[in-house]
Amino acid sequence: MKKIIISVLGAGLALSSLNASALSVSASGGKDTHSVQINQSLLPGWSAGAGYSNTDRSGDNTKTYSGQLMFSPYVPGVDISLGGRYQYMDSHYGNGGGLGLGGSAYVDTPIPRVSVGGYGFVTPTGLSHGDLDKSYEYGARARATLIANTYGFVGYRYYRADFDNHSNKTLFSGPELGVSVGF
């Protein structure tokens, strides 16, 4: 995981002179988990993304593939996004997916270049298929701008899913560290 974060950070340093951030690549990891996310601006306020996540809690591996469409309205003093994210899980507990609804919000702190906030997505039973009945993921983060269009973050992530015949399973719960590079 360190190699992925170092590679993404290195690419960000090489391309830090760019002023617009139409494409961003994020990588994060924690104990027994890693993920990669790519986001692309579509229109002002709209972005689409794709991601991959792997968790291996107690040897019960879950791979998650996702695609999302987010809207970021202008709200003074708050970096906010709302939208939907489709996820498909290939898991020890079963395979299935669904449409999650949610978003994120971050506010600047008195410390220059640092913001705090969180994110969350809920996939209800009515929007899921396969072995997945429902899932939810949320996290809290502090992020610091390292250079133009590049920030690092540290936080806590909680990811839980309910599969047919397996009840609620915590797929990940713990701290994470990551970096996001804009191009």
Steps between C-alpha positions, in 0.01 A plus 500: 500500500789735572616461139160607366484807725861598417433454125186715510676766707796498259270550203337789684832667566597467134173652383447754778532800269160430345231744610181310412403174662285322245629152593605372841644172622478397866658210683449402862581215729480368849553174680373225267349745248591712199304693239544708187252757365503698173272806457437706188323836473216487249331841518525781755392346829475143364754218516512126437731245651602137514669312780634176636532396862633185663451406865627187667355488849594175676575331167150570363591695186257745337570677172277798421466667159317832479382776270353830614336821380528798735370858505694770685288813547667826592465550875723772652747357751406135439631249245190283453405220259175303468413209275486131435754220492446154356710229666548134418654278768681173437515363852558191709143561624341526155493707181270790429469873473278798517455875468617697801388855569715746691772757478769693681560834671824671605563835668822697534666521840691791653816309402593614148453238223322254734135395487293249695185314411359169402309290254234233500303271266201280579378224268146409612339160446275634223800608289713185538523171311668161522614383844531857630199617702635840609826674582631819648836671506604818674816673603649808659815664365745781547666602176790732430589661169859399427546688171262628232229239426657245737397419854569234757244371747471299817177373646275222616287278273214264589358262238220251574278281281208262550518190277241225450549225760791688664336790683700820559873475434752772574725510194731768639520715809809703577741777410604576145765713332495628144586751235308662210667651195322729253605542138 
